[in-house]
Amino acid sequence: MLIKFTYFVNIVMSTTFKKQLHRTRKIAGLSMDELVAKTGHMISKNAISRYERGVMLPSSRNLELLSNALGVTPDFLVQENNISITNIEFRKKYRLTLKDENRIKEKLCQLAEHYLDIETLLVIEDKHDLSFFYGLSHEYNSDIIAQSIRLQWNLGTSPIHSIYDLFEVHDIRMVEFDEINGFDGLSGFVNDRFPFIVINSNMTVERKRFTAAHELAHLLLYQNDIPRKEELCNAIARKFLLPPEEFIKRIGKNRNGIFIEELIVIQKIFGISIRAMLYCARESGVISNNHFLRLKRTFQENEELARCIDKERYVSKEYPMRFHNLVLKALSMELISKVKASELLQYNQNAPEEKFTYL
């Protein structure tokens, strides 16, 4: 009986361990050869291959070597997870390598697992309310879609102070990754149920806000096979951030020319970039298509002007806070330790005390 039980435990551990090792190695962006080097060549490539195929479990010594090389705890590598990420799609413009795509996916799976673990500990019920929109999705009209979101969330036509906070209030899980240039963001569902949006932290605040609104449009339209979906999502993002009626109210119609200072004022209020406002101006009838093309070409050719409009001018920052606050709540309820909280929030393990001030 003991032999059978031990065999069963080994099978379960082998299945869990192979997935976690493979995922963690991918997140670190390491090949098997590179992982071998990080262990000081104390573990062979053949052994790592056998671990990842689930045909062998490491000794306690090798488990510690692997965890140190990957920057995680030994417990992390044997924890079971049941996370699946669905309906995500990397935009063609990103031109990411397959290695980068896999690394981002695995990174997301790891964070999603931590996120849902904390929510389970705190017995938080998911109440995201995106289903209100699905009846309108056949319209494929950016004005109708942007207006319907603002109407559902009682936003009127006012500026949105924080996109991240707004989305997190409506149970859309916001995540930031420190990622390479060329990747703005993505969205999808965890376990076919929990909506999330990932944003590259290395962007200006206006670009973060636009990307978040663009990915919200993808979440709403994920069930639909729409021609030129990227263009539609861009238009929805612009009109969600800056309702056309508000833009016209501030800038007027049928303009022969616009001073950049006028657009900077709107950028400071609505947190939308000047480049995006050029599209708003054309779509709202403020300028003609020829005028739009002329201005766009000017921005592309005038480097000094491009540097000017690329400066971050929106007064507020955007940070995802929901996960951070849930971890602190779990810590205050003594559901997790300070060491665990530090690990989840990626704090330095040597100084957890200075990060937590309990009142």
C-alpha positions as CSV (number, residue, x, y, z in Angstrom):
1,M,0.0,0.0,0.0
2,L,2.8,2.4,0.9
3,I,4.6,1.6,-2.3
4,K,1.4,2.4,-4.3
5,F,1.0,5.7,-2.4
6,T,4.6,6.7,-3.0
7,Y,4.3,5.9,-6.7
8,F,1.1,8.0,-6.9
9,V,2.8,11.0,-5.1
10,N,5.8,10.8,-7.4
11,I,3.6,10.8,-10.5
12,V,1.7,13.9,-9.3
13,M,4.9,15.7,-8.3
14,S,6.6,14.8,-11.6
15,T,3.6,16.2,-13.6
16,T,3.6,19.4,-11.5
17,F,7.4,19.8,-11.4
18,K,7.9,19.4,-15.1
19,K,5.3,22.1,-15.9
20,Q,6.7,24.5,-13.3
21,L,10.3,24.0,-14.3
22,H,9.5,24.4,-18.0
23,R,7.4,27.6,-17.4
24,T,10.0,29.2,-15.0
25,R,12.8,28.5,-17.4
26,K,10.8,30.1,-20.2
27,I,10.0,33.1,-18.1
28,A,13.7,33.6,-17.4
29,G,14.4,33.4,-21.1
30,L,16.9,30.5,-20.7
31,S,17.6,27.6,-23.0
32,M,18.5,24.3,-21.3
33,D,22.1,24.9,-22.0
34,E,21.9,28.3,-20.4
35,L,20.2,26.8,-17.3
36,V,23.0,24.2,-17.1
37,A,25.5,27.1,-17.0
38,K,23.6,28.9,-14.3
39,T,23.7,25.8,-12.1
40,G,27.5,25.9,-12.5
41,H,27.3,22.8,-14.7
42,M,26.3,20.8,-11.6
43,I,23.2,19.5,-13.5
44,S,23.5,18.1,-17.0
45,K,21.3,19.1,-19.9
46,N,20.1,15.5,-20.2
47,A,18.9,15.6,-16.6
48,I,17.0,18.9,-17.2
49,S,15.4,17.4,-20.3
50,R,14.3,14.4,-18.3
51,Y,12.9,16.6,-15.5
52,E,10.9,18.6,-18.1
53,R,9.6,15.5,-19.7
54,G,8.4,14.2,-16.3
55,V,10.4,11.0,-16.5
56,M,12.6,11.9,-13.5
57,L,12.4,14.0,-10.3
58,P,15.4,15.9,-9.0
59,S,17.2,15.1,-5.8
60,S,16.8,17.7,-3.0
61,R,20.3,19.0,-3.9
62,N,19.4,19.5,-7.6
63,L,16.1,21.0,-6.7
64,E,17.9,23.7,-4.7
65,L,20.4,24.2,-7.5
66,L,17.6,24.7,-10.0
67,S,15.6,27.1,-7.8
68,N,18.7,29.2,-7.1
69,A,19.6,29.4,-10.8
70,L,16.0,30.4,-11.6
71,G,15.6,32.8,-8.7
72,V,12.6,31.1,-7.1
73,T,12.1,29.0,-4.0
74,P,12.1,25.1,-4.2
75,D,8.5,25.1,-3.0
76,F,7.5,27.2,-6.0
77,L,8.8,24.6,-8.4
78,V,6.6,21.8,-6.9
79,Q,3.4,23.9,-6.5
80,E,0.5,22.7,-8.6
81,N,-1.3,25.2,-10.8
82,N,-4.4,24.9,-13.0
83,I,-4.1,28.2,-14.9
84,S,-5.0,28.5,-18.6
85,I,-4.9,31.7,-20.6
86,T,-7.4,32.0,-23.5
87,N,-8.3,34.4,-26.3
88,I,-4.9,36.1,-26.4
89,E,-3.4,37.2,-29.6
90,F,0.0,38.9,-30.3
91,R,-0.5,41.7,-32.7
92,K,1.4,41.3,-36.0
93,K,3.0,44.7,-35.6
94,Y,5.0,43.6,-32.6
95,R,7.3,41.3,-34.6
96,L,8.2,39.4,-31.4
97,T,10.2,36.2,-31.6
98,L,8.5,32.9,-30.7
99,K,10.8,32.8,-27.7
100,D,9.6,36.2,-26.5
101,E,6.0,35.3,-27.0
102,N,6.4,32.1,-25.0
103,R,8.2,34.0,-22.2
104,I,5.5,36.6,-22.0
105,K,2.8,33.9,-21.9
106,E,4.5,31.9,-19.1
107,K,5.1,35.1,-17.2
108,L,1.4,35.9,-17.4
109,C,0.5,32.4,-16.3
110,Q,2.7,32.7,-13.2
111,L,1.2,36.1,-12.2
112,A,-2.3,34.9,-13.0
113,E,-1.8,32.0,-10.6
114,H,-0.6,34.3,-7.8
115,Y,-3.5,36.6,-8.5
116,L,-6.2,33.9,-8.3
117,D,-4.6,32.3,-5.3
118,I,-4.9,35.6,-3.4
119,E,-8.5,36.1,-4.5
120,T,-9.3,32.5,-3.4
121,L,-7.7,33.2,0.0
122,L,-9.8,36.3,0.4
123,V,-13.0,34.6,-1.0
124,I,-13.4,37.3,-3.6
125,E,-16.3,36.8,-6.0
126,D,-15.6,37.9,-9.6
127,K,-18.1,40.5,-10.7
128,H,-16.7,41.7,-14.0
129,D,-19.5,43.2,-16.1
130,L,-18.4,43.0,-19.7
131,S,-21.4,40.9,-20.8
132,F,-23.6,44.1,-21.0
133,F,-21.8,44.8,-24.3
134,Y,-22.1,41.5,-26.2
135,G,-25.6,42.4,-27.5
136,L,-24.1,45.5,-29.2
137,S,-21.1,43.8,-30.7
138,H,-22.8,43.3,-34.1
139,E,-22.8,47.0,-34.6
140,Y,-19.0,47.3,-35.2
141,N,-19.4,51.0,-34.8
142,S,-16.7,52.7,-32.8
143,D,-19.0,55.6,-31.7
144,I,-21.7,53.2,-30.5
145,I,-19.3,51.0,-28.7
146,A,-17.4,53.8,-27.0
147,Q,-20.6,55.5,-25.9
148,S,-22.1,52.2,-24.6
149,I,-19.1,51.6,-22.3
150,R,-19.2,55.1,-20.9
151,L,-23.0,54.8,-20.4
152,Q,-22.8,51.5,-18.7
153,W,-20.1,52.8,-16.3
154,N,-21.8,56.1,-15.7
155,L,-18.8,58.1,-17.1
156,G,-20.7,60.8,-19.1
157,T,-18.2,62.6,-21.3
158,S,-15.8,63.6,-18.5
159,P,-12.1,62.9,-18.5
160,I,-11.1,59.6,-17.0
161,H,-8.5,60.3,-14.2
162,S,-7.1,56.7,-14.1
163,I,-7.9,54.1,-16.7
164,Y,-6.2,51.4,-14.5
165,D,-8.3,52.3,-11.5
166,L,-11.5,52.3,-13.5
167,F,-10.9,48.9,-15.0
168,E,-9.8,47.4,-11.7
169,V,-13.0,48.7,-10.1
170,H,-14.9,46.7,-12.7
171,D,-12.8,43.5,-12.0
172,I,-10.6,43.7,-15.0
173,R,-7.2,42.6,-13.8
174,M,-4.5,45.0,-14.8
175,V,-0.9,43.8,-15.0
176,E,2.3,45.6,-16.0
177,F,5.4,43.8,-17.3
178,D,8.8,45.3,-17.7
179,E,9.1,44.3,-21.4
180,I,11.1,44.9,-24.5
181,N,10.3,47.7,-26.9
182,G,7.9,46.7,-29.6
183,F,5.4,45.1,-27.2
184,D,2.6,47.4,-26.0
185,G,0.1,45.0,-24.4
186,L,-2.3,42.2,-24.7
187,S,-5.5,40.9,-23.2
188,G,-7.5,37.7,-22.7
189,F,-9.2,35.6,-20.1
190,V,-7.7,33.4,-17.3
191,N,-9.5,30.0,-17.1
192,D,-12.0,31.3,-19.7
193,R,-13.5,33.5,-17.1
194,F,-11.4,36.3,-15.5
195,P,-10.5,39.2,-17.9
196,F,-7.0,40.7,-17.8
197,I,-5.0,43.3,-19.6
198,V,-1.2,43.4,-19.7
199,I,0.6,46.6,-20.3
200,N,4.3,47.2,-21.0
201,S,5.5,49.4,-18.1
202,N,8.2,51.0,-20.3
203,M,5.8,53.4,-22.1
204,T,4.6,57.0,-21.6
205,V,1.4,57.3,-19.5
206,E,-0.6,58.4,-22.6
207,R,0.5,55.3,-24.5
208,K,-0.4,53.1,-21.5
209,R,-3.9,54.6,-21.3
210,F,-4.5,54.2,-25.0
211,T,-3.2,50.6,-25.0
212,A,-5.4,49.7,-22.0
213,A,-8.5,51.2,-23.8
214,H,-7.5,49.3,-27.0
215,E,-7.2,46.0,-25.1
216,L,-10.6,46.7,-23.4
217,A,-12.1,46.8,-26.9
218,H,-10.5,43.4,-27.7
219,L,-12.0,41.9,-24.6
220,L,-15.4,43.1,-25.7
221,L,-15.0,41.9,-29.3
222,Y,-13.2,38.6,-28.6
223,Q,-16.1,36.5,-29.7
224,N,-16.3,38.2,-33.1
225,D,-14.3,37.7,-36.3
226,I,-14.2,41.2,-37.5
227,P,-12.3,42.6,-40.6
228,R,-9.7,45.2,-39.6
229,K,-10.3,44.6,-36.0
230,E,-7.2,46.5,-34.9
231,E,-8.4,49.7,-36.6
232,L,-11.8,49.4,-34.9
233,C,-10.2,48.8,-31.5
234,N,-8.0,51.9,-32.1
235,A,-11.0,54.0,-32.9
236,I,-12.9,52.7,-29.9
237,A,-9.9,53.6,-27.7
238,R,-9.7,57.1,-29.0
239,K,-13.4,57.8,-28.6
240,F,-13.5,56.2,-25.1
241,L,-10.7,58.3,-23.9
242,L,-11.8,61.5,-25.7
243,P,-15.5,61.6,-26.6
244,P,-15.9,63.4,-30.0
245,E,-18.4,65.9,-28.6
246,E,-15.9,66.9,-26.0
247,F,-13.2,67.3,-28.5
248,I,-15.4,69.5,-30.8
249,K,-16.5,71.5,-27.8
250,R,-12.9,72.4,-27.1
251,I,-11.4,72.7,-30.6
252,G,-14.4,73.6,-32.9
253,K,-15.2,72.3,-36.3
254,N,-13.8,72.9,-39.8
255,R,-10.4,74.2,-38.7
256,N,-7.8,75.2,-41.3
257,G,-5.0,74.9,-38.8
258,I,-4.5,73.9,-35.2
259,F,-1.8,75.1,-32.8
260,I,0.1,72.4,-31.0
261,E,-0.5,74.3,-27.7
262,E,-4.3,73.7,-28.1
263,L,-3.7,69.9,-28.3
264,I,-1.3,69.9,-25.4
265,V,-4.0,71.4,-23.2
266,I,-6.4,68.6,-24.2
267,Q,-3.7,66.0,-23.7
268,K,-3.1,67.2,-20.1
269,I,-6.9,66.9,-19.4
270,F,-7.9,63.7,-21.1
271,G,-4.6,61.8,-21.1
272,I,-4.6,61.0,-24.8
273,S,-1.6,61.6,-27.0
274,I,-1.4,64.3,-29.7
275,R,-0.8,61.7,-32.4
276,A,-4.1,60.0,-31.4
277,M,-5.8,63.4,-31.4
278,L,-4.9,63.8,-35.1
279,Y,-7.1,60.8,-35.8
280,C,-9.8,62.3,-33.5
281,A,-9.7,65.6,-35.5
282,R,-10.2,63.8,-38.8
283,E,-13.0,61.5,-37.4
284,S,-14.8,64.4,-35.8
285,G,-14.7,66.6,-38.9
286,V,-12.4,69.1,-37.3
287,I,-9.9,68.8,-40.2
288,S,-10.1,67.2,-43.7
289,N,-8.4,64.0,-44.6
290,N,-5.8,65.9,-46.7
291,H,-5.0,68.1,-43.7
292,F,-4.7,65.0,-41.5
293,L,-2.2,63.4,-43.9
294,R,-0.2,66.6,-44.1
295,L,0.0,66.9,-40.3
296,K,0.9,63.3,-39.9
297,R,3.7,63.7,-42.4
298,T,4.9,66.8,-40.6
299,F,5.2,64.8,-37.3
300,Q,7.1,62.0,-39.1
301,E,9.6,64.4,-40.7
302,N,10.1,67.0,-38.0
303,E,12.2,65.4,-35.4
304,E,12.1,68.3,-33.0
305,L,8.3,68.4,-33.2
306,A,8.2,64.6,-32.7
307,R,10.3,64.9,-29.5
308,C,8.1,67.6,-28.3
309,I,4.9,65.6,-28.6
310,D,6.5,62.5,-27.2
311,K,7.1,64.1,-23.9
312,E,4.9,62.8,-21.1
313,R,2.5,65.6,-20.3
314,Y,-0.5,63.9,-18.6
315,V,-0.4,64.9,-15.0
316,S,-1.4,61.6,-13.4
317,K,0.4,58.3,-13.4
318,E,-1.1,54.9,-14.1
319,Y,-0.2,51.9,-11.8
320,P,-2.1,48.6,-11.3
321,M,-3.0,48.6,-7.6
322,R,-5.6,45.9,-7.1
323,F,-3.2,42.9,-6.8
324,H,-0.9,44.9,-4.5
325,N,-3.8,45.9,-2.2
326,L,-5.2,42.3,-2.1
327,V,-1.8,41.0,-1.0
328,L,-1.6,43.6,1.7
329,K,-5.2,42.7,2.8
330,A,-4.2,39.0,3.0
331,L,-1.2,39.9,5.0
332,S,-3.2,42.1,7.5
333,M,-5.6,39.1,8.0
334,E,-2.6,36.9,8.6
335,L,-3.5,34.6,5.7
336,I,0.1,35.0,4.3
337,S,3.5,35.8,5.9
338,K,5.5,38.9,5.2
339,V,8.0,36.8,3.3
340,K,5.3,35.5,1.1
341,A,3.9,39.0,0.6
342,S,7.4,40.2,-0.4
343,E,7.7,37.3,-2.9
344,L,4.3,38.1,-4.5
345,L,5.1,41.8,-4.7
346,Q,8.6,41.1,-5.9
347,Y,10.2,43.0,-3.0
348,N,13.7,42.4,-1.8
349,Q,13.5,39.4,0.6
350,N,16.2,40.9,2.8
351,A,14.1,44.0,3.8
352,P,10.4,43.0,4.0
353,E,9.9,45.0,7.2
354,E,10.6,48.4,5.7
355,K,8.0,47.7,2.9
356,F,5.1,47.1,5.3
357,T,3.7,49.7,7.7
358,Y,0.7,48.4,9.6
359,L,-1.5,51.0,11.4
